[in-house]
């Protein structure tokens, strides 16, 4: 039960008390009460010679049906026994309950208020206890949320590493493939250059051999000519 509801209940309980102390009930026009500490006779007529029908105790509620012209006597009907009607002296009636009856009523009402207040205090204590429990639960949940957020951050960080490593591996693979292609190209170029060098060396060797051969032939002819020229001189 919340505080607003408790205030409403307390207001509802205290409202009749305030009204009873400050406002005269509408029924006071027709309902009156026997005066304090009296037991009065209710007669069949307005004089003492009329028959006594019933004795009305102090504080008894009666409904006033009629009042004599001089207002000295009132025709009443007991609220607790509507089968009897009789006359009583008006001066022995009063508009409000006797102080004794009012005190009893107020004591009962006061006790009811105390009981209600006690119940409200218990409910308030229970509400505070429940509020403390809920606060503890809220604190635990907040701590769990913080722990989960920390764990989530760690998981995200750990999850990002494999992705980053995979990306780096993929980049390395691509770089390795590119390097292999370049290496194959260079290898082929080296093979081609090697073949060309061999061919060049072969041609050079052939040219050198051919040159040597031609040179030998020329040199031989030159020598023979010199010999022939030497023989002509003799």
Buried (B, 14 or more C-beta within 10 A) or exposed (E): EEEEEBEEBBEEBEEEBEEBEEEEEEEEEEBBBBBEEBEBBBBEEBEEEBEEBBEBEBBBBBBBEEBEEEEEBBBBBBEEEEEEBBBBBBEBBBEBBBEEBBEEEBEEBEEEBEEBBEEBEEBBEEBEEEEEEEEEEEEEEEEEEEEEEEEEEEEEEEEEEEEEEEEEEEEEEEEEEEEEEEEEEEEEEEEEEEEEEEEEEEEEEEEEEEEEEEEEEEEEEEEEEEEEEEEEEE
